[in-house]
Amino acid sequence: MDIDKLEDRELDAAVAEARGMRRVEPGSFYVWPSAEVVEKLKTEYPDLLGIDYAPAPWFSTDIAAAWELVEEMRAMDAMEVYVSNQLEWDCYCTRPVGTEAYARGPTAPIAICRCYLKLKAKASD
């Protein structure tokens, strides 16, 4: 998967998977919630009978959803997360040497999503 070419719903689904959600089926943009979300829902709504799948969050177009990724990157021992606009949007996350992540996109949310995926990939190595 070439992270720098991911866009739109495919990017959203990839980010959702990196956050612990599972696609309902390959190629689908619908996901099952992560175990953490399921437990939170069970705590908040004890009478909830079942937890169904839903469309992947719109990380690539909703700046509030993308900003959740920035906060998660900061919580991953990232020293700094920079988002800036030159010709395109850039997102750079500094971590200990060898695990930095950088991505570019036509919008801030796309750059943030791509950077998040690169950082998660390096963290899992």
C-alpha positions as CSV (number, residue, x, y, z in Angstrom):
1,M,0.0,0.0,0.0
2,D,1.4,3.4,-1.1
3,I,0.3,5.7,1.8
4,D,1.2,8.8,-0.3
5,K,-1.4,7.8,-2.9
6,L,-4.3,7.0,-0.5
7,E,-7.2,9.5,-0.6
8,D,-10.8,9.8,0.3
9,R,-12.7,6.8,1.7
10,E,-9.8,4.4,1.1
11,L,-7.6,6.6,3.3
12,D,-10.3,6.8,5.9
13,A,-10.7,3.0,6.1
14,A,-6.9,2.6,6.3
15,V,-6.7,5.0,9.3
16,A,-9.7,3.3,10.9
17,E,-7.8,-0.1,10.6
18,A,-4.7,1.5,12.1
19,R,-6.8,2.6,15.0
20,G,-8.0,-0.9,15.7
21,M,-11.2,-1.1,13.7
22,R,-11.8,-3.9,11.3
23,R,-13.3,-3.7,7.9
24,V,-16.6,-5.5,7.5
25,E,-15.2,-7.1,4.4
26,P,-12.2,-6.4,2.2
27,G,-12.6,-3.2,0.2
28,S,-15.4,-2.0,2.3
29,F,-15.5,1.4,3.9
30,Y,-17.7,0.0,6.7
31,V,-15.9,-1.0,9.9
32,W,-16.5,-2.8,13.2
33,P,-15.6,-0.6,16.2
34,S,-12.4,-1.3,18.1
35,A,-12.5,-3.3,21.3
36,E,-11.9,0.0,23.2
37,V,-15.0,1.6,21.7
38,V,-17.1,-1.5,22.3
39,E,-16.1,-1.5,26.0
40,K,-16.8,2.2,26.3
41,L,-20.2,1.8,24.7
42,K,-21.1,-1.1,27.0
43,T,-20.1,1.0,30.0
44,E,-22.1,4.0,28.9
45,Y,-25.1,2.1,27.6
46,P,-25.4,-1.2,29.7
47,D,-28.8,-2.0,28.1
48,L,-27.3,-1.9,24.6
49,L,-28.1,-5.2,22.9
50,G,-25.7,-5.3,20.0
51,I,-23.0,-3.2,18.5
52,D,-23.1,-2.9,14.7
53,Y,-20.7,-1.8,12.1
54,A,-20.7,1.8,10.7
55,P,-19.0,3.8,8.0
56,A,-15.4,4.5,8.7
57,P,-15.0,8.0,10.3
58,W,-14.3,10.8,7.7
59,F,-10.7,11.4,8.8
60,S,-9.6,12.7,5.4
61,T,-12.2,15.4,5.2
62,D,-13.1,16.3,8.7
63,I,-10.4,18.4,10.5
64,A,-11.8,17.6,13.9
65,A,-11.5,13.8,13.2
66,A,-8.0,14.4,11.7
67,W,-7.0,16.4,14.8
68,E,-7.8,13.3,17.0
69,L,-5.0,11.7,15.0
70,V,-2.6,14.6,15.9
71,E,-3.5,14.1,19.6
72,E,-2.9,10.4,19.3
73,M,0.5,11.0,17.6
74,R,1.4,13.4,20.5
75,A,0.5,10.6,22.9
76,M,2.8,8.2,21.1
77,D,5.9,9.9,22.6
78,A,6.0,12.3,19.6
79,M,8.2,15.2,20.5
80,E,6.4,17.6,18.1
81,V,3.7,17.4,15.4
82,Y,3.9,20.1,12.8
83,V,1.2,20.9,10.3
84,S,1.9,23.6,7.8
85,N,0.7,24.9,4.4
86,Q,3.3,25.8,1.8
87,L,2.3,24.7,-1.8
88,E,0.5,21.7,-0.3
89,W,-0.2,20.7,3.3
90,D,2.7,19.1,5.2
91,C,2.6,17.0,8.4
92,Y,5.8,16.1,10.2
93,C,6.1,14.2,13.4
94,T,9.4,14.2,15.2
95,R,10.2,11.1,17.3
96,P,13.4,9.5,18.4
97,V,15.8,9.2,15.4
98,G,14.7,6.7,12.8
99,T,11.0,6.9,13.6
100,E,10.0,10.3,12.3
101,A,7.1,10.5,9.9
102,Y,6.4,13.0,7.1
103,A,3.5,13.3,4.6
104,R,2.1,15.8,2.2
105,G,-1.4,16.2,0.9
106,P,-3.7,18.7,-0.8
107,T,-5.6,19.3,2.5
108,A,-4.5,19.3,6.1
109,P,-6.6,16.3,7.0
110,I,-5.1,14.2,4.2
111,A,-1.6,15.2,5.2
112,I,-2.3,14.3,8.8
113,C,-3.9,10.9,7.9
114,R,-0.9,9.9,5.8
115,C,1.6,11.0,8.4
116,Y,-0.4,9.0,11.1
117,L,-0.3,5.9,8.9
118,K,3.4,6.2,8.4
119,L,4.1,6.8,12.1
120,K,1.9,3.8,13.1
121,A,3.8,1.6,10.5
122,K,7.1,2.6,11.9
123,A,5.9,2.1,15.5
124,S,4.9,-1.5,14.7
125,D,8.2,-2.4,13.1
